[in-house]
Amino acid sequence: MTPLEKLTGLAAGWQTSPLNDEVLGAVRHATLDWFATTLPGTVRPPATLLAAGLLGAGAGNAVCYVTGARVSARAAAFINATASHTVEFDDIFRDGGYHPGSPTIAAALAVAQEIGATREEFDRAVIAGYEVGCRLAMALQPSHYEKWHITGTVGTMGAAVAGAMLLNCDSTGIANAIAIASSFAGGHQQNLQGQSMVKAMHPGHAADAGLLAAYAAAAGATGAPDSLDGAKGYAAATSIGTGNWEAAFEGAGDWTPITRMTVKIHGCCGHIFAALDALDSLQKQHGFGAGDIASIHVEGYGPTKDICDRPDPQIAQEARFSLQYCLAAQLVLGQVRLAAFEPDALANPEIRAIMPRITVERAEDLAAEYPRRRMARLHLTLTDGRSFSQFQPTRRGDPEQPIRLDELVAKYVELAGPVLPPGDLDHLRDVILHGETLPMDLHAKTAVA
């Protein structure tokens, strides 16, 4: 069997496979986490800008959560997925370095609302989209990430599978949706490096382009059977070789990726998390404060250095990818959440004073374990001369160190609470976690910039 056939078989299996408590709980938790990270993005650019410019693109029955208007499934998926990636709290499939929720759930929810699908059909589409996207990410990593933003690329295939499932495609249709989507997938790393809004739009494009592929496949359009692993296929074009398919299909049929997600508890790039957790551990052990720091040196894996060594970020998007800023903000503010990226925090002189004392380097032993392990070593010296070191082998929120459901609900309340009135906040939570209907309209009124 080709990789495309294997991926298709796994996806199609979710049309009828029993949903045990673990899998059903995982998809509902992922959906709650998607709303937690999406709703704060609905009141910020670029989603507000897109909603103002794109709502005339077509009427429909899918909800744009920026304005509450009913729009076409593709327009809703594009805008909502963009909002979902804006504040950097969306879920992570660690072993593939991939955020599946933003594009996959946005696409599935938009189509499900558009066609009036059942909650079970939506859940199954999300599980299947995660299955294909996460396993494809494992086949491409880590080399893919050197030039490509994998959430924007692989997210296209995850969204295509979710859409095809809801559009009642058979195995042939799902395979064609994946193959077609592989030619639509894009999103390069340069737009992650500086002052750009494009990173947040990558999963928006992935959700939109994935649905385009799903609609095309449902109409009978076909793609190449070797589109993923052929000599000129997607893996060859965007990674080293033609794909690590042995890694991609590890445990296939025994476990499904949505049950192994990382929930983000810091509002910044996940490549900084291990260092933040190490700093928190040392601070709890030794009781020092922000004013006690003489120097901090972090040893990390490749992207910790290559992407997050940003000594002087100027805007929120850059700060979310600055190890120097995030560690300093945690010392001063106590946590790295939404408030850490507001203008007053970005200009905080206490945070800015600490940042030049923080350095980062790539450690080859840690880099060799990436992406399946996200580790850091943090070395800290205080102004009184004391020095401490901490090795952080996992990140809080990873499958080996998961957060509890009450902590996930607290994250949802913290992030979505400023956007929704309390009654709507509680109702949406209950529908997602315990209901049998689709989440639909929200009563909050949000302004379009």
Phi, psi and omega in degrees: 000143175283161174305322179297318179295320180294315179298318179297317179299319178296317180295310183298331179300332181283357174290333184228347183300142177300141177261097180287175185298323181296313182290316180295320176297320182295317182290326178288322176294320178297322179292319177296319179294326177296315178294324178301318182272337182282314188300317175295335177285344181284348180249017181229154169287154008274353184299321179296322178293318180294318180298320179294327185265341190245353186295339177280004186289343178163136178282158179184199183241008178272146186268126167272114186281358173285317185243343185085359181287153173271125184224182177293157181300318182293319179295317179297316181299317181297310184289315183293321178293325175297313177301324184292336184258002190286316185263009172061042176242009186282155189297162184229133163265098190304317187292345176245000181059042196225140175259094185284331189297313186308305181283322189287311182290322177301316180293314182296316182294320181296314180291318180300318177294320183298318187259356182073040180291161176281165177297321179296319178297320176297312180302315182295323179295319179295313180302315181293320178297320175296317182304309183288312183298315183292319179290324176295322177299320178296328179291331187264336187275158003270353188293329182303321188288348179296327182237340188242145174271105194294334177292325178283333183269293182296331177303333177297317179289322177298317178294322180298318179295314179301316179296316181296321178300314182289333178275010174064033175290145171277188182302321179296317179295319178297316179300317179294323178298316178297314182297316179296316181299329181296337175272347179263348189284133179201176180132098186264163187290336185299328179283002173260353193270332187226214184275091185213145174268359191290328182307313180296330181280345179302308177292335173298311176299319181299316179296316181294310182293325176297320177292324175302317178296319180295316178296321179296315180295320179297333178277353178109000178291148184241158175232172183287134179299334180254030183296335182270317190245005180291168183301331177242025183276188189296316180297316180296326183283336190233006179208180179277127181081203180245025173109138176269080187284337175298316177295321184298323186257015176300124178073011181301129183092338178265325178216156180238141191303329184297342178274359183233044183269153170263128175264126183281130176249353174246143184269050182213185181298135181297341179288353178261346190302314184299321178293319177298317180294322178296317178297317179299318180297314179296320181295322178291327180287322192242351170070023178279163179241181183300323182285355182265358188277123171266318179197152173226131175235130183246130168258125182224184176273182190311299183296336177300321177276311189291326185256326192252006174273085184231090188293337188219065180291146184250336181232168185302317182299318177293320182296326178295342179248017180252112177299320180299313181294313186294320177294318178295319179296320178297321179296319185277317186264342180092345178195163179244086181238202184301319184297337182293345185242016172280158186304323181292325177289319180299331180262002185301119183294332179292318176295314182297330181289329181280328188306317180294348180270001185249127179232161181217144175221159176276128175255122188296325179293324177286322180296327182293338182267353180283142009266356188285342172232137182240093190243166175206152167242128183242129180242125188230135175239134180264163182293342177272005176097346179290146179231143180222152175228150179218126172265126181248104185277342179220175175244139175298129186105343175291163180304328179282345182219061189288155172274159179279164179299320180295331177287323175296318178296320178297322176298315179301314181296317181297315186277320183271340183304319178292347183261326184248144170298153185306318180297316179292324179300313180292319181297314180298316178303315183292321177298316183293313187279328189231348186276174178240015178242163178287142166296134182233242186288148171246147185275346183295144176255119180244138184279142174268124181288000000 
